[in-house]
């Protein structure tokens, strides 16, 4: 990437309005401010389902079977802990 811009869209989900606003300033990043009760923060699979729903609603994937790469910090709420990566359909 000569200009440093991503070839694919990046969905960034955060419960914090300030974080979502800051992410909106990054090229190719589509932030979503999730409500506190959008998904069970103790259930990683629930977060993955929520992420897939948002990606479809925002038009970032065209088909529910498109592959997505998800990175997250688990347990949630741990600053700087991106310790999980999953490829999901």
ZIZIHU-V821770 format. One record per helix or strand of 3 or more residues. SS is the DSSP state (~ for helix, > for strand). FROM is the first residue (numbers start at 0). TO is the last residue. If there is no record, write none. Layout:
ss->SS from->FROM to->TO
ss->SS from->FROM to->TO
//
This chain:
ss->> from->9 to->13
ss->~ from->16 to->22
ss->> from->28 to->32
ss->~ from->43 to->56
ss->> from->67 to->71
ss->> from->83 to->87
//
